[in-house]
Amino acid sequence: MSSVHCASILATLRDWLGFPAAVMLPSRRVAAAPALAQVATLSAPRTDIPQLPTPTAARISTPANAPPNDLFNTVAGGVVP
C-alpha cells in the first residue's frame, strides 16, 4: 500500500492552513500521514499532458418506467416501497 493515502489530504490541509494538530481531526492516522507537498514540486504547470481519446463505450439507457433491478432492490433495502 502506498504511504500516501486519504489521510494525506487532511494532513496537507492541516499544514497548508496552519491548523493545530489538536483541532484537525486529532487521530494517529492523520498525524502520521505524509502531506502531499512532497508531490507538488513543479514551479510551473506541466505542458506535456497527452491528449486522451474519447471513450467509445456506449451508454446503456434504462427507460424511466422500467421495474427496479436486483441492484436497486439491494441498495434501497426496503426504503423505497
Buried (B, 14 or more C-beta within 10 A) or exposed (E): EEEBEEBBBBBBBBBEEEEEEEEBBEEEEBBEBBBBEEEEEEEEEEEEEEEEEEEEEEEEEEEEEEEEEEEEEEEEEEEEE
